[in-house]
Amino acid sequence: MPEKMRMTTIWISPDTYRRLLHVERVLITKNGRSINPSDAVKELIEFWKKHRS
């Protein structure tokens, strides 16, 4: 019998949730389509590298 996948739950503040929704809207608007999570992570890492001190 296959082992069931465990779901992980995290709690975030309403402000963090609002910011994440904004990031999602920016990424969708930028590409004109939904992007997969891997591509979103890559873009966020590239953004961080470009704007870090």
ModelCIF file with pLDDT and N, C-alpha, C, O atoms, coordinates in Angstrom:
data_MODEL
#
_entry.id   MODEL 
#
_entity.id                         1 
_entity.type                       polymer 
_entity.pdbx_number_of_molecules   1 
#
_entity_poly.entity_id                      1 
_entity_poly.type                           'polypeptide(L)' 
_entity_poly.nstd_linkage                   no 
_entity_poly.nstd_monomer                   no 
_entity_poly.pdbx_seq_one_letter_code       MPEKMRMTTIWISPDTYRRLLHVERVLITKNGRSINPSDAVKELIEFWKKHRS 
_entity_poly.pdbx_seq_one_letter_code_can   MPEKMRMTTIWISPDTYRRLLHVERVLITKNGRSINPSDAVKELIEFWKKHRS 
_entity_poly.pdbx_strand_id                 A 
#
loop_
_entity_poly_seq.entity_id 
_entity_poly_seq.num 
_entity_poly_seq.mon_id 
_entity_poly_seq.hetero 
1 1  MET n 
1 2  PRO n 
1 3  GLU n 
1 4  LYS n 
1 5  MET n 
1 6  ARG n 
1 7  MET n 
1 8  THR n 
1 9  THR n 
1 10 ILE n 
1 11 TRP n 
1 12 ILE n 
1 13 SER n 
1 14 PRO n 
1 15 ASP n 
1 16 THR n 
1 17 TYR n 
1 18 ARG n 
1 19 ARG n 
1 20 LEU n 
1 21 LEU n 
1 22 HIS n 
1 23 VAL n 
1 24 GLU n 
1 25 ARG n 
1 26 VAL n 
1 27 LEU n 
1 28 ILE n 
1 29 THR n 
1 30 LYS n 
1 31 ASN n 
1 32 GLY n 
1 33 ARG n 
1 34 SER n 
1 35 ILE n 
1 36 ASN n 
1 37 PRO n 
1 38 SER n 
1 39 ASP n 
1 40 ALA n 
1 41 VAL n 
1 42 LYS n 
1 43 GLU n 
1 44 LEU n 
1 45 ILE n 
1 46 GLU n 
1 47 PHE n 
1 48 TRP n 
1 49 LYS n 
1 50 LYS n 
1 51 HIS n 
1 52 ARG n 
1 53 SER n 
#
_struct_asym.id          A 
_struct_asym.entity_id   1 
#
loop_
_ma_qa_metric.id 
_ma_qa_metric.mode 
_ma_qa_metric.name 
_ma_qa_metric.software_group_id 
_ma_qa_metric.type 
1 global pLDDT . pLDDT 
2 local  pLDDT . pLDDT 
#
_ma_qa_metric_global.metric_id      1 
_ma_qa_metric_global.metric_value   77.06 
_ma_qa_metric_global.model_id       1 
_ma_qa_metric_global.ordinal_id     1 
#
loop_
_ma_qa_metric_local.label_asym_id 
_ma_qa_metric_local.label_comp_id 
_ma_qa_metric_local.label_seq_id 
_ma_qa_metric_local.metric_id 
_ma_qa_metric_local.metric_value 
_ma_qa_metric_local.model_id 
_ma_qa_metric_local.ordinal_id 
A MET 1  2 44.00 1 1  
A PRO 2  2 52.00 1 2  
A GLU 3  2 61.00 1 3  
A LYS 4  2 67.00 1 4  
A MET 5  2 64.00 1 5  
A ARG 6  2 70.00 1 6  
A MET 7  2 71.00 1 7  
A THR 8  2 76.00 1 8  
A THR 9  2 80.00 1 9  
A ILE 10 2 76.00 1 10 
A TRP 11 2 87.00 1 11 
A ILE 12 2 82.00 1 12 
A SER 13 2 90.00 1 13 
A PRO 14 2 92.00 1 14 
A ASP 15 2 91.00 1 15 
A THR 16 2 86.00 1 16 
A TYR 17 2 88.00 1 17 
A ARG 18 2 89.00 1 18 
A ARG 19 2 85.00 1 19 
A LEU 20 2 80.00 1 20 
A LEU 21 2 82.00 1 21 
A HIS 22 2 85.00 1 22 
A VAL 23 2 79.00 1 23 
A GLU 24 2 75.00 1 24 
A ARG 25 2 80.00 1 25 
A VAL 26 2 78.00 1 26 
A LEU 27 2 72.00 1 27 
A ILE 28 2 73.00 1 28 
A THR 29 2 69.00 1 29 
A LYS 30 2 67.00 1 30 
A ASN 31 2 65.00 1 31 
A GLY 32 2 73.00 1 32 
A ARG 33 2 74.00 1 33 
A SER 34 2 72.00 1 34 
A ILE 35 2 74.00 1 35 
A ASN 36 2 75.00 1 36 
A PRO 37 2 73.00 1 37 
A SER 38 2 78.00 1 38 
A ASP 39 2 80.00 1 39 
A ALA 40 2 77.00 1 40 
A VAL 41 2 79.00 1 41 
A LYS 42 2 83.00 1 42 
A GLU 43 2 80.00 1 43 
A LEU 44 2 79.00 1 44 
A ILE 45 2 83.00 1 45 
A GLU 46 2 86.00 1 46 
A PHE 47 2 83.00 1 47 
A TRP 48 2 81.00 1 48 
A LYS 49 2 87.00 1 49 
A LYS 50 2 87.00 1 50 
A HIS 51 2 85.00 1 51 
A ARG 52 2 78.00 1 52 
A SER 53 2 61.00 1 53 
#
loop_
_atom_site.group_PDB 
_atom_site.id 
_atom_site.type_symbol 
_atom_site.label_atom_id 
_atom_site.label_alt_id 
_atom_site.label_comp_id 
_atom_site.label_asym_id 
_atom_site.label_entity_id 
_atom_site.label_seq_id 
_atom_site.pdbx_PDB_ins_code 
_atom_site.Cartn_x 
_atom_site.Cartn_y 
_atom_site.Cartn_z 
_atom_site.occupancy 
_atom_site.B_iso_or_equiv 
_atom_site.pdbx_formal_charge 
_atom_site.auth_seq_id 
_atom_site.auth_comp_id 
_atom_site.auth_asym_id 
_atom_site.auth_atom_id 
_atom_site.pdbx_PDB_model_num 
ATOM 1   N N  . MET A 1 1  ? 0.846  -1.180 0.000   1.00 44.00 ? 1  MET A N  1 
ATOM 2   C CA . MET A 1 1  ? 0.000  0.000  0.000   1.00 44.00 ? 1  MET A CA 1 
ATOM 3   C C  . MET A 1 1  ? 0.895  1.247  0.000   1.00 44.00 ? 1  MET A C  1 
ATOM 4   O O  . MET A 1 1  ? 1.796  1.353  0.831   1.00 44.00 ? 1  MET A O  1 
ATOM 5   N N  . PRO A 1 2  ? 0.657  2.192  -0.922  1.00 52.00 ? 2  PRO A N  1 
ATOM 6   C CA . PRO A 1 2  ? 1.502  3.396  -0.956  1.00 52.00 ? 2  PRO A CA 1 
ATOM 7   C C  . PRO A 1 2  ? 1.277  4.273  0.275   1.00 52.00 ? 2  PRO A C  1 
ATOM 8   O O  . PRO A 1 2  ? 0.172  4.383  0.806   1.00 52.00 ? 2  PRO A O  1 
ATOM 9   N N  . GLU A 1 3  ? 2.357  4.878  0.693   1.00 61.00 ? 3  GLU A N  1 
ATOM 10  C CA . GLU A 1 3  ? 2.280  5.766  1.852   1.00 61.00 ? 3  GLU A CA 1 
ATOM 11  C C  . GLU A 1 3  ? 1.590  7.068  1.440   1.00 61.00 ? 3  GLU A C  1 
ATOM 12  O O  . GLU A 1 3  ? 1.887  7.618  0.379   1.00 61.00 ? 3  GLU A O  1 
ATOM 13  N N  . LYS A 1 4  ? 0.681  7.556  2.264   1.00 67.00 ? 4  LYS A N  1 
ATOM 14  C CA . LYS A 1 4  ? -0.030 8.790  1.950   1.00 67.00 ? 4  LYS A CA 1 
ATOM 15  C C  . LYS A 1 4  ? 0.909  9.987  2.090   1.00 67.00 ? 4  LYS A C  1 
ATOM 16  O O  . LYS A 1 4  ? 1.776  10.022 2.963   1.00 67.00 ? 4  LYS A O  1 
ATOM 17  N N  . MET A 1 5  ? 0.714  10.952 1.217   1.00 64.00 ? 5  MET A N  1 
ATOM 18  C CA . MET A 1 5  ? 1.496  12.177 1.310   1.00 64.00 ? 5  MET A CA 1 
ATOM 19  C C  . MET A 1 5  ? 0.972  13.003 2.477   1.00 64.00 ? 5  MET A C  1 
ATOM 20  O O  . MET A 1 5  ? -0.236 13.106 2.690   1.00 64.00 ? 5  MET A O  1 
ATOM 21  N N  . ARG A 1 6  ? 1.884  13.578 3.217   1.00 70.00 ? 6  ARG A N  1 
ATOM 22  C CA . ARG A 1 6  ? 1.497  14.432 4.337   1.00 70.00 ? 6  ARG A CA 1 
ATOM 23  C C  . ARG A 1 6  ? 1.376  15.860 3.859   1.00 70.00 ? 6  ARG A C  1 
ATOM 24  O O  . ARG A 1 6  ? 2.234  16.351 3.125   1.00 70.00 ? 6  ARG A O  1 
ATOM 25  N N  . MET A 1 7  ? 0.329  16.519 4.263   1.00 71.00 ? 7  MET A N  1 
ATOM 26  C CA . MET A 1 7  ? 0.141  17.925 3.938   1.00 71.00 ? 7  MET A CA 1 
ATOM 27  C C  . MET A 1 7  ? 0.752  18.770 5.049   1.00 71.00 ? 7  MET A C  1 
ATOM 28  O O  . MET A 1 7  ? 0.565  18.493 6.234   1.00 71.00 ? 7  MET A O  1 
ATOM 29  N N  . THR A 1 8  ? 1.473  19.785 4.654   1.00 76.00 ? 8  THR A N  1 
ATOM 30  C CA . THR A 1 8  ? 2.069  20.694 5.612   1.00 76.00 ? 8  THR A CA 1 
ATOM 31  C C  . THR A 1 8  ? 1.258  21.981 5.612   1.00 76.00 ? 8  THR A C  1 
ATOM 32  O O  . THR A 1 8  ? 0.927  22.517 4.555   1.00 76.00 ? 8  THR A O  1 
ATOM 33  N N  . THR A 1 9  ? 0.948  22.461 6.780   1.00 80.00 ? 9  THR A N  1 
ATOM 34  C CA . THR A 1 9  ? 0.201  23.698 6.912   1.00 80.00 ? 9  THR A CA 1 
ATOM 35  C C  . THR A 1 9  ? 1.101  24.747 7.535   1.00 80.00 ? 9  THR A C  1 
ATOM 36  O O  . THR A 1 9  ? 1.775  24.495 8.534   1.00 80.00 ? 9  THR A O  1 
ATOM 37  N N  . ILE A 1 10 ? 1.104  25.923 6.934   1.00 76.00 ? 10 ILE A N  1 
ATOM 38  C CA . ILE A 1 10 ? 1.834  27.038 7.526   1.00 76.00 ? 10 ILE A CA 1 
ATOM 39  C C  . ILE A 1 10 ? 0.833  28.170 7.753   1.00 76.00 ? 10 ILE A C  1 
ATOM 40  O O  . ILE A 1 10 ? -0.170 28.281 7.048   1.00 76.00 ? 10 ILE A O  1 
ATOM 41  N N  . TRP A 1 11 ? 1.116  28.986 8.724   1.00 87.00 ? 11 TRP A N  1 
ATOM 42  C CA . TRP A 1 11 ? 0.268  30.135 9.023   1.00 87.00 ? 11 TRP A CA 1 
ATOM 43  C C  . TRP A 1 11 ? 1.047  31.390 8.681   1.00 87.00 ? 11 TRP A C  1 
ATOM 44  O O  . TRP A 1 11 ? 2.192  31.563 9.098   1.00 87.00 ? 11 TRP A O  1 
ATOM 45  N N  . ILE A 1 12 ? 0.407  32.265 7.915   1.00 82.00 ? 12 ILE A N  1 
ATOM 46  C CA . ILE A 1 12 ? 1.027  33.532 7.569   1.00 82.00 ? 12 ILE A CA 1 
ATOM 47  C C  . ILE A 1 12 ? 0.066  34.655 7.939   1.00 82.00 ? 12 ILE A C  1 
ATOM 48  O O  . ILE A 1 12 ? -1.146 34.466 8.041   1.00 82.00 ? 12 ILE A O  1 
ATOM 49  N N  . SER A 1 13 ? 0.648  35.813 8.132   1.00 90.00 ? 13 SER A N  1 
ATOM 50  C CA . SER A 1 13 ? -0.183 36.964 8.505   1.00 90.00 ? 13 SER A CA 1 
ATOM 51  C C  . SER A 1 13 ? -0.975 37.440 7.282   1.00 90.00 ? 13 SER A C  1 
ATOM 52  O O  . SER A 1 13 ? -0.607 37.147 6.144   1.00 90.00 ? 13 SER A O  1 
ATOM 53  N N  . PRO A 1 14 ? -2.048 38.165 7.523   1.00 92.00 ? 14 PRO A N  1 
ATOM 54  C CA . PRO A 1 14 ? -2.811 38.731 6.399   1.00 92.00 ? 14 PRO A CA 1 
ATOM 55  C C  . PRO A 1 14 ? -1.949 39.638 5.520   1.00 92.00 ? 14 PRO A C  1 
ATOM 56  O O  . PRO A 1 14 ? -2.140 39.677 4.304   1.00 92.00 ? 14 PRO A O  1 
ATOM 57  N N  . ASP A 1 15 ? -1.013 40.362 6.115   1.00 91.00 ? 15 ASP A N  1 
ATOM 58  C CA . ASP A 1 15 ? -0.133 41.238 5.343   1.00 91.00 ? 15 ASP A CA 1 
ATOM 59  C C  . ASP A 1 15 ? 0.781  40.425 4.423   1.00 91.00 ? 15 ASP A C  1 
ATOM 60  O O  . ASP A 1 15 ? 0.979  40.790 3.264   1.00 91.00 ? 15 ASP A O  1 
ATOM 61  N N  . THR A 1 16 ? 1.334  39.335 4.933   1.00 86.00 ? 16 THR A N  1 
ATOM 62  C CA . THR A 1 16 ? 2.184  38.481 4.107   1.00 86.00 ? 16 THR A CA 1 
ATOM 63  C C  . THR A 1 16 ? 1.366  37.863 2.982   1.00 86.00 ? 16 THR A C  1 
ATOM 64  O O  . THR A 1 16 ? 1.844  37.769 1.852   1.00 86.00 ? 16 THR A O  1 
ATOM 65  N N  . TYR A 1 17 ? 0.151  37.445 3.272   1.00 88.00 ? 17 TYR A N  1 
ATOM 66  C CA . TYR A 1 17 ? -0.722 36.875 2.251   1.00 88.00 ? 17 TYR A CA 1 
ATOM 67  C C  . TYR A 1 17 ? -0.992 37.901 1.149   1.00 88.00 ? 17 TYR A C  1 
ATOM 68  O O  . TYR A 1 17 ? -0.950 37.572 -0.037  1.00 88.00 ? 17 TYR A O  1 
ATOM 69  N N  . ARG A 1 18 ? -1.265 39.133 1.546   1.00 89.00 ? 18 ARG A N  1 
ATOM 70  C CA . ARG A 1 18 ? -1.518 40.200 0.574   1.00 89.00 ? 18 ARG A CA 1 
ATOM 71  C C  . ARG A 1 18 ? -0.288 40.424 -0.302  1.00 89.00 ? 18 ARG A C  1 
ATOM 72  O O  . ARG A 1 18 ? -0.417 40.613 -1.512  1.00 89.00 ? 18 ARG A O  1 
ATOM 73  N N  . ARG A 1 19 ? 0.901  40.406 0.296   1.00 85.00 ? 19 ARG A N  1 
ATOM 74  C CA . ARG A 1 19 ? 2.132  40.593 -0.473  1.00 85.00 ? 19 ARG A CA 1 
ATOM 75  C C  . ARG A 1 19 ? 2.374  39.439 -1.444  1.00 85.00 ? 19 ARG A C  1 
ATOM 76  O O  . ARG A 1 19 ? 2.821  39.655 -2.570  1.00 85.00 ? 19 ARG A O  1 
ATOM 77  N N  . LEU A 1 20 ? 2.080  38.224 -1.012  1.00 80.00 ? 20 LEU A N  1 
ATOM 78  C CA . LEU A 1 20 ? 2.239  37.071 -1.905  1.00 80.00 ? 20 LEU A CA 1 
ATOM 79  C C  . LEU A 1 20 ? 1.277  37.155 -3.085  1.00 80.00 ? 20 LEU A C  1 
ATOM 80  O O  . LEU A 1 20 ? 1.644  36.821 -4.212  1.00 80.00 ? 20 LEU A O  1 
ATOM 81  N N  . LEU A 1 21 ? 0.055  37.597 -2.833  1.00 82.00 ? 21 LEU A N  1 
ATOM 82  C CA . LEU A 1 21 ? -0.898 37.772 -3.931  1.00 82.00 ? 21 LEU A CA 1 
ATOM 83  C C  . LEU A 1 21 ? -0.400 38.817 -4.920  1.00 82.00 ? 21 LEU A C  1 
ATOM 84  O O  . LEU A 1 21 ? -0.570 38.664 -6.129  1.00 82.00 ? 21 LEU A O  1 
ATOM 85  N N  . HIS A 1 22 ? 0.216  39.879 -4.408  1.00 85.00 ? 22 HIS A N  1 
ATOM 86  C CA . HIS A 1 22 ? 0.774  40.916 -5.275  1.00 85.00 ? 22 HIS A CA 1 
ATOM 87  C C  . HIS A 1 22 ? 1.891  40.343 -6.147  1.00 85.00 ? 22 HIS A C  1 
ATOM 88  O O  . HIS A 1 22 ? 1.939  40.612 -7.348  1.00 85.00 ? 22 HIS A O  1 
ATOM 89  N N  . VAL A 1 23 ? 2.783  39.560 -5.554  1.00 79.00 ? 23 VAL A N  1 
ATOM 90  C CA . VAL A 1 23 ? 3.869  38.935 -6.313  1.00 79.00 ? 23 VAL A CA 1 
ATOM 91  C C  . VAL A 1 23 ? 3.279  38.046 -7.412  1.00 79.00 ? 23 VAL A C  1 
ATOM 92  O O  . VAL A 1 23 ? 3.747  38.059 -8.551  1.00 79.00 ? 23 VAL A O  1 
ATOM 93  N N  . GLU A 1 24 ? 2.262  37.285 -7.062  1.00 75.00 ? 24 GLU A N  1 
ATOM 94  C CA . GLU A 1 24 ? 1.630  36.418 -8.058  1.00 75.00 ? 24 GLU A CA 1 
ATOM 95  C C  . GLU A 1 24 ? 1.061  37.240 -9.211  1.00 75.00 ? 24 GLU A C  1 
ATOM 96  O O  . GLU A 1 24 ? 1.250  36.884 -10.374 1.00 75.00 ? 24 GLU A O  1 
ATOM 97  N N  . ARG A 1 25 ? 0.364  38.337 -8.899  1.00 80.00 ? 25 ARG A N  1 
ATOM 98  C CA . ARG A 1 25 ? -0.208 39.182 -9.956  1.00 80.00 ? 25 ARG A CA 1 
ATOM 99  C C  . ARG A 1 25 ? 0.875  39.760 -10.846 1.00 80.00 ? 25 ARG A C  1 
ATOM 100 O O  . ARG A 1 25 ? 0.716  39.801 -12.066 1.00 80.00 ? 25 ARG A O  1 
ATOM 101 N N  . VAL A 1 26 ? 1.973  40.207 -10.257 1.00 78.00 ? 26 VAL A N  1 
ATOM 102 C CA . VAL A 1 26 ? 3.071  40.776 -11.039 1.00 78.00 ? 26 VAL A CA 1 
ATOM 103 C C  . VAL A 1 26 ? 3.661  39.726 -11.971 1.00 78.00 ? 26 VAL A C  1 
ATOM 104 O O  . VAL A 1 26 ? 3.912  40.005 -13.143 1.00 78.00 ? 26 VAL A O  1 
ATOM 105 N N  . LEU A 1 27 ? 3.882  38.530 -11.460 1.00 72.00 ? 27 LEU A N  1 
ATOM 106 C CA . LEU A 1 27 ? 4.463  37.476 -12.291 1.00 72.00 ? 27 LEU A CA 1 
ATOM 107 C C  . LEU A 1 27 ? 3.518  37.076 -13.418 1.00 72.00 ? 27 LEU A C  1 
ATOM 108 O O  . LEU A 1 27 ? 3.969  36.848 -14.540 1.00 72.00 ? 27 LEU A O  1 
ATOM 109 N N  . ILE A 1 28 ? 2.224  36.988 -13.147 1.00 73.00 ? 28 ILE A N  1 
ATOM 110 C CA . ILE A 1 28 ? 1.273  36.621 -14.192 1.00 73.00 ? 28 ILE A CA 1 
ATOM 111 C C  . ILE A 1 28 ? 1.182  37.739 -15.229 1.00 73.00 ? 28 ILE A C  1 
ATOM 112 O O  . ILE A 1 28 ? 1.160  37.470 -16.430 1.00 73.00 ? 28 ILE A O  1 
ATOM 113 N N  . THR A 1 29 ? 1.130  38.978 -14.775 1.00 69.00 ? 29 THR A N  1 
ATOM 114 C CA . THR A 1 29 ? 1.039  40.106 -15.688 1.00 69.00 ? 29 THR A CA 1 
ATOM 115 C C  . THR A 1 29 ? 2.287  40.207 -16.556 1.00 69.00 ? 29 THR A C  1 
ATOM 116 O O  . THR A 1 29 ? 2.199  40.495 -17.749 1.00 69.00 ? 29 THR A O  1 
ATOM 117 N N  . LYS A 1 30 ? 3.431  39.974 -15.963 1.00 67.00 ? 30 LYS A N  1 
ATOM 118 C CA . LYS A 1 30 ? 4.692  40.091 -16.687 1.00 67.00 ? 30 LYS A CA 1 
ATOM 119 C C  . LYS A 1 30 ? 4.739  39.120 -17.862 1.00 67.00 ? 30 LYS A C  1 
ATOM 120 O O  . LYS A 1 30 ? 5.174  39.483 -18.955 1.00 67.00 ? 30 LYS A O  1 
ATOM 121 N N  . ASN A 1 31 ? 4.297  37.902 -17.640 1.00 65.00 ? 31 ASN A N  1 
ATOM 122 C CA . ASN A 1 31 ? 4.382  36.879 -18.669 1.00 65.00 ? 31 ASN A CA 1 
ATOM 123 C C  . ASN A 1 31 ? 3.086  36.711 -19.449 1.00 65.00 ? 31 ASN A C  1 
ATOM 124 O O  . ASN A 1 31 ? 3.066  36.037 -20.478 1.00 65.00 ? 31 ASN A O  1 
ATOM 125 N N  . GLY A 1 32 ? 2.005  37.317 -18.970 1.00 73.00 ? 32 GLY A N  1 
ATOM 126 C CA . GLY A 1 32 ? 0.724  37.165 -19.629 1.00 73.00 ? 32 GLY A CA 1 
ATOM 127 C C  . GLY A 1 32 ? 0.110  35.786 -19.446 1.00 73.00 ? 32 GLY A C  1 
ATOM 128 O O  . GLY A 1 32 ? -0.855 35.440 -20.128 1.00 73.00 ? 32 GLY A O  1 
ATOM 129 N N  . ARG A 1 33 ? 0.653  35.008 -18.544 1.00 74.00 ? 33 ARG A N  1 
ATOM 130 C CA . ARG A 1 33 ? 0.147  33.660 -18.295 1.00 74.00 ? 33 ARG A CA 1 
ATOM 131 C C  . ARG A 1 33 ? 0.540  33.238 -16.892 1.00 74.00 ? 33 ARG A C  1 
ATOM 132 O O  . ARG A 1 33 ? 1.396  33.860 -16.263 1.00 74.00 ? 33 ARG A O  1 
ATOM 133 N N  . SER A 1 34 ? -0.077 32.197 -16.415 1.00 72.00 ? 34 SER A N  1 
ATOM 134 C CA . SER A 1 34 ? 0.316  31.646 -15.123 1.00 72.00 ? 34 SER A CA 1 
ATOM 135 C C  . SER A 1 34 ? 1.654  30.938 -15.281 1.00 72.00 ? 34 SER A C  1 
ATOM 136 O O  . SER A 1 34 ? 1.935  30.352 -16.327 1.00 72.00 ? 34 SER A O  1 
ATOM 137 N N  . ILE A 1 35 ? 2.467  30.994 -14.249 1.00 74.00 ? 35 ILE A N  1 
ATOM 138 C CA . ILE A 1 35 ? 3.752  30.301 -14.305 1.00 74.00 ? 35 ILE A CA 1 
ATOM 139 C C  . ILE A 1 35 ? 3.779  29.231 -13.233 1.00 74.00 ? 35 ILE A C  1 
ATOM 140 O O  . ILE A 1 35 ? 3.073  29.323 -12.229 1.00 74.00 ? 35 ILE A O  1 
ATOM 141 N N  . ASN A 1 36 ? 4.597  28.220 -13.452 1.00 75.00 ? 36 ASN A N  1 
ATOM 142 C CA . ASN A 1 36 ? 4.674  27.149 -12.461 1.00 75.00 ? 36 ASN A CA 1 
ATOM 143 C C  . ASN A 1 36 ? 5.554  27.587 -11.292 1.00 75.00 ? 36 ASN A C  1 
ATOM 144 O O  . ASN A 1 36 ? 6.337  28.526 -11.435 1.00 75.00 ? 36 ASN A O  1 
ATOM 145 N N  . PRO A 1 37 ? 5.442  26.934 -10.156 1.00 73.00 ? 37 PRO A N  1 
ATOM 146 C CA . PRO A 1 37 ? 6.197  27.342 -8.963  1.00 73.00 ? 37 PRO A CA 1 
ATOM 147 C C  . PRO A 1 37 ? 7.709  27.358 -9.175  1.00 73.00 ? 37 PRO A C  1 
ATOM 148 O O  . PRO A 1 37 ? 8.388  28.232 -8.635  1.00 73.00 ? 37 PRO A O  1 
ATOM 149 N N  . SER A 1 38 ? 8.246  26.429 -9.935  1.00 78.00 ? 38 SER A N  1 
ATOM 150 C CA . SER A 1 38 ? 9.697  26.400 -10.175 1.00 78.00 ? 38 SER A CA 1 
ATOM 151 C C  . SER A 1 38 ? 10.158 27.664 -10.892 1.00 78.00 ? 38 SER A C  1 
ATOM 152 O O  . SER A 1 38 ? 11.180 28.248 -10.535 1.00 78.00 ? 38 SER A O  1 
ATOM 153 N N  . ASP A 1 39 ? 9.403  28.082 -11.903 1.00 80.00 ? 39 ASP A N  1 
ATOM 154 C CA . ASP A 1 39 ? 9.762  29.303 -12.625 1.00 80.00 ? 39 ASP A CA 1 
ATOM 155 C C  . ASP A 1 39 ? 9.642  30.529 -11.730 1.00 80.00 ? 39 ASP A C  1 
ATOM 156 O O  . ASP A 1 39 ? 10.451 31.451 -11.824 1.00 80.00 ? 39 ASP A O  1 
ATOM 157 N N  . ALA A 1 40 ? 8.633  30.542 -10.862 1.00 77.00 ? 40 ALA A N  1 
ATOM 158 C CA . ALA A 1 40 ? 8.464  31.668 -9.942  1.00 77.00 ? 40 ALA A CA 1 
ATOM 159 C C  . ALA A 1 40 ? 9.646  31.755 -8.988  1.00 77.00 ? 40 ALA A C  1 
ATOM 160 O O  . ALA A 1 40 ? 10.148 32.848 -8.725  1.00 77.00 ? 40 ALA A O  1 
ATOM 161 N N  . VAL A 1 41 ? 10.094 30.625 -8.469  1.00 79.00 ? 41 VAL A N  1 
ATOM 162 C CA . VAL A 1 41 ? 11.240 30.612 -7.557  1.00 79.00 ? 41 VAL A CA 1 
ATOM 163 C C  . VAL A 1 41 ? 12.481 31.103 -8.288  1.00 79.00 ? 41 VAL A C  1 
ATOM 164 O O  . VAL A 1 41 ? 13.244 31.896 -7.736  1.00 79.00 ? 41 VAL A O  1 
ATOM 165 N N  . LYS A 1 42 ? 12.695 30.653 -9.508  1.00 83.00 ? 42 LYS A N  1 
ATOM 166 C CA . LYS A 1 42 ? 13.856 31.096 -10.289 1.00 83.00 ? 42 LYS A CA 1 
ATOM 167 C C  . LYS A 1 42 ? 13.836 32.604 -10.487 1.00 83.00 ? 42 LYS A C  1 
ATOM 168 O O  . LYS A 1 42 ? 14.862 33.268 -10.341 1.00 83.00 ? 42 LYS A O  1 
ATOM 169 N N  . GLU A 1 43 ? 12.662 33.144 -10.823 1.00 80.00 ? 43 GLU A N  1 
ATOM 170 C CA . GLU A 1 43 ? 12.561 34.587 -11.020 1.00 80.00 ? 43 GLU A CA 1 
ATOM 171 C C  . GLU A 1 43 ? 12.815 35.351 -9.734  1.00 80.00 ? 43 GLU A C  1 
ATOM 172 O O  . GLU A 1 43 ? 13.474 36.391 -9.754  1.00 80.00 ? 43 GLU A O  1 
ATOM 173 N N  . LEU A 1 44 ? 12.304 34.853 -8.615  1.00 79.00 ? 44 LEU A N  1 
ATOM 174 C CA . LEU A 1 44 ? 12.532 35.525 -7.333  1.00 79.00 ? 44 LEU A CA 1 
ATOM 175 C C  . LEU A 1 44 ? 14.010 35.500 -6.952  1.00 79.00 ? 44 LEU A C  1 
ATOM 176 O O  . LEU A 1 44 ? 14.528 36.486 -6.428  1.00 79.00 ? 44 LEU A O  1 
ATOM 177 N N  . ILE A 1 45 ? 14.691 34.388 -7.209  1.00 83.00 ? 45 ILE A N  1 
ATOM 178 C CA . ILE A 1 45 ? 16.128 34.296 -6.904  1.00 83.00 ? 45 ILE A CA 1 
ATOM 179 C C  . ILE A 1 45 ? 16.908 35.262 -7.783  1.00 83.00 ? 45 ILE A C  1 
ATOM 180 O O  . ILE A 1 45 ? 17.807 35.950 -7.299  1.00 83.00 ? 45 ILE A O  1 
ATOM 181 N N  . GLU A 1 46 ? 16.578 35.321 -9.064  1.00 86.00 ? 46 GLU A N  1 
ATOM 182 C CA . GLU A 1 46 ? 17.265 36.253 -9.963  1.00 86.00 ? 46 GLU A CA 1 
ATOM 183 C C  . GLU A 1 46 ? 17.027 37.703 -9.535  1.00 86.00 ? 46 GLU A C  1 
ATOM 184 O O  . GLU A 1 46 ? 17.944 38.524 -9.570  1.00 86.00 ? 46 GLU A O  1 
ATOM 185 N N  . PHE A 1 47 ? 15.789 38.011 -9.132  1.00 83.00 ? 47 PHE A N  1 
ATOM 186 C CA . PHE A 1 47 ? 15.482 39.357 -8.647  1.00 83.00 ? 47 PHE A CA 1 
ATOM 187 C C  . PHE A 1 47 ? 16.324 39.681 -7.424  1.00 83.00 ? 47 PHE A C  1 
ATOM 188 O O  . PHE A 1 47 ? 16.877 40.776 -7.321  1.00 83.00 ? 47 PHE A O  1 
ATOM 189 N N  . TRP A 1 48 ? 16.425 38.731 -6.491  1.00 81.00 ? 48 TRP A N  1 
ATOM 190 C CA . TRP A 1 48 ? 17.205 38.939 -5.275  1.00 81.00 ? 48 TRP A CA 1 
ATOM 191 C C  . TRP A 1 48 ? 18.673 39.176 -5.619  1.00 81.00 ? 48 TRP A C  1 
ATOM 192 O O  . TRP A 1 48 ? 19.298 40.088 -5.077  1.00 81.00 ? 48 TRP A O  1 
ATOM 193 N N  . LYS A 1 49 ? 19.222 38.366 -6.510  1.00 87.00 ? 49 LYS A N  1 
ATOM 194 C CA . LYS A 1 49 ? 20.627 38.525 -6.904  1.00 87.00 ? 49 LYS A CA 1 
ATOM 195 C C  . LYS A 1 49 ? 20.871 39.897 -7.521  1.00 87.00 ? 49 LYS A C  1 
ATOM 196 O O  . LYS A 1 49 ? 21.893 40.532 -7.260  1.00 87.00 ? 49 LYS A O  1 
ATOM 197 N N  . LYS A 1 50 ? 19.926 40.347 -8.340  1.00 87.00 ? 50 LYS A N  1 
ATOM 198 C CA . LYS A 1 50 ? 20.076 41.630 -9.029  1.00 87.00 ? 50 LYS A CA 1 
ATOM 199 C C  . LYS A 1 50 ? 19.993 42.814 -8.072  1.00 87.00 ? 50 LYS A C  1 
ATOM 200 O O  . LYS A 1 50 ? 20.661 43.826 -8.287  1.00 87.00 ? 50 LYS A O  1 
ATOM 201 N N  . HIS A 1 51 ? 19.181 42.703 -7.012  1.00 85.00 ? 51 HIS A N  1 
ATOM 202 C CA . HIS A 1 51 ? 18.914 43.847 -6.136  1.00 85.00 ? 51 HIS A CA 1 
ATOM 203 C C  . HIS A 1 51 ? 19.563 43.761 -4.754  1.00 85.00 ? 51 HIS A C  1 
ATOM 204 O O  . HIS A 1 51 ? 19.335 44.630 -3.912  1.00 85.00 ? 51 HIS A O  1 
ATOM 205 N N  . ARG A 1 52 ? 20.356 42.739 -4.514  1.00 78.00 ? 52 ARG A N  1 
ATOM 206 C CA . ARG A 1 52 ? 20.990 42.657 -3.186  1.00 78.00 ? 52 ARG A CA 1 
ATOM 207 C C  . ARG A 1 52 ? 22.122 43.681 -3.077  1.00 78.00 ? 52 ARG A C  1 
ATOM 208 O O  . ARG A 1 52 ? 22.634 44.178 -4.080  1.00 78.00 ? 52 ARG A O  1 
ATOM 209 N N  . SER A 1 53 ? 22.483 43.971 -1.873  1.00 61.00 ? 53 SER A N  1 
ATOM 210 C CA . SER A 1 53 ? 23.516 44.982 -1.631  1.00 61.00 ? 53 SER A CA 1 
ATOM 211 C C  . SER A 1 53 ? 24.890 44.493 -1.990  1.00 61.00 ? 53 SER A C  1 
ATOM 212 O O  . SER A 1 53 ? 25.865 45.229 -1.842  1.00 61.00 ? 53 SER A O  1 
#
